[in-house]
Amino acid sequence: MTIAVDPTQPVVGEAVSFICTRAFAEYEWVIVGPTGFEQYTGQTASTTFEEAGEYTAHLTIKRSDGESTYVSKSGQVLDSRDTTPTAEIDFSPQDPVYNPIEFDASGSTTPTGEIESYDWYWRNIDANPDWDVFDGEPSLSGETVEESFSEQTTFKVGLEVTNTAGNTDRDTVEFTPQKNPDAPTPVINIYPDEITPKNPVTLDASESTTPVGSIESYDWFINKYDDSGGKTEELQRSGEVVEEHWETDVLHTVTLRVENSEGVSYQANDSFRPEE
């Protein structure tokens, strides 16, 4: 035994029928809506809801042998048939925009149900101005996400929201990230020669500066590559100055990430190929 509802998603002011799908001796209905409840008898109960919200139809039936069975069904009364959500992107920081950027979709709304998914897409529109930002798979999902982008490059970010009715809406924003005004400036010096030094090789970050606070950490990320350009090893070191013997005739790329006492970090890149 089940309850059929016609229409399945009623709107305010529209007559809706609740129908027991099987015949029995007696039917007792209690229809609870956003503003109260009503009682009915008969295989079909019809009513009209005056406000949007949740409804529940309670049905108790009696069979000819005197036994009783209870069943219920709940749903939503809609303001209107329009169940399309509205996607809305907010992001920070702005004026200027700098990394990392937090994207917030919490301002998105839906007239009924709930927003079930938030999917984020982005494109470098300086390099690919004609690409649709929503092509391909989403880059991240979630009501709020955080990401960093290349500076001095214009990006488009797209948000697609989907509600529990399966309807979608999209929003987009464009921005060109600048350097965080509180970010440090990492400086890499390689001794005794910048390109083809002899061992021991010194990686020196002592000329790095910060506009606020003090530099708290220096992290070095060194990757080694073979002659075909394949990465063979990843190394990590810490400290303002690192001195050691490196494998000769092998390309080493260096990323220095400097973080200041305000928790803001920035990085610089260089490379060297040690000689005998």
Secondary structure by P-SEA (a helix, b strand, c coil): cbbbbccccccccbbbbbbccccccbbbbbbbcccccccccccccccccccbbbbbbbbbbbcccbbbbbbbbbbbbccccccbbbbbbbbcccccccccbbbbccccccccccccbbbbbbccccccccccccccccccccccccccccccbbbbbbbbbbcccccccccbbbbbbcccccbbbbbbbbccccccccccccccccccccccccccbbbbbbbbbcccccccbbbbbbccbbbbbccccbbbbbbbbbbccccccccccccbbbcc
